[in-house]
Amino acid sequence: MAITGTRLACALAETKALTLTAASPGVVAGTMAKVEDVVGFYFKAADTGDSVAFIYYAPKVTVPCAAAASGSYAVGSKVYFDAAEAEVNESTTGNTLCGVVLEQPATSAEEVLIALDGTLGIVS
């Protein structure tokens, strides 16, 4: 199974997931999303109405990000999910906290290794 856009860098057993029903028009494997208050990604492709695993916690996962500028995405810095772009970035404005950077990407990279915790943005 090839996952595009998002790749686990840890054992599947280390992750946590919700089981969801795929909305219309279905979902693509590896696509990041926000479902209700939780950020994560779809583990497999699924057609409308099918059950699908939505991984919201992974200690190591490579995810799409806004192109890295020099010095951006420092190790330990927070990342936020941008629903409009289906990627993470460093901006709090209109985005949802979802993890921390584990490895600083090269300048212009469009992927970053993070510790994903899609429940971080939940506030009472």
Secondary structure, 3 states (H helix, E strand, C coil): CCCCCCEECCCHHHCEEEEEECCCCCECCCCEEEECCEEEEECCCECCCCEEEEEEEEEEEEEEECCCCCCCCCCCCEEEEECCCCEEECCCCCCEEEEEEEECCCCCCCEEEEEEECCCCCCC
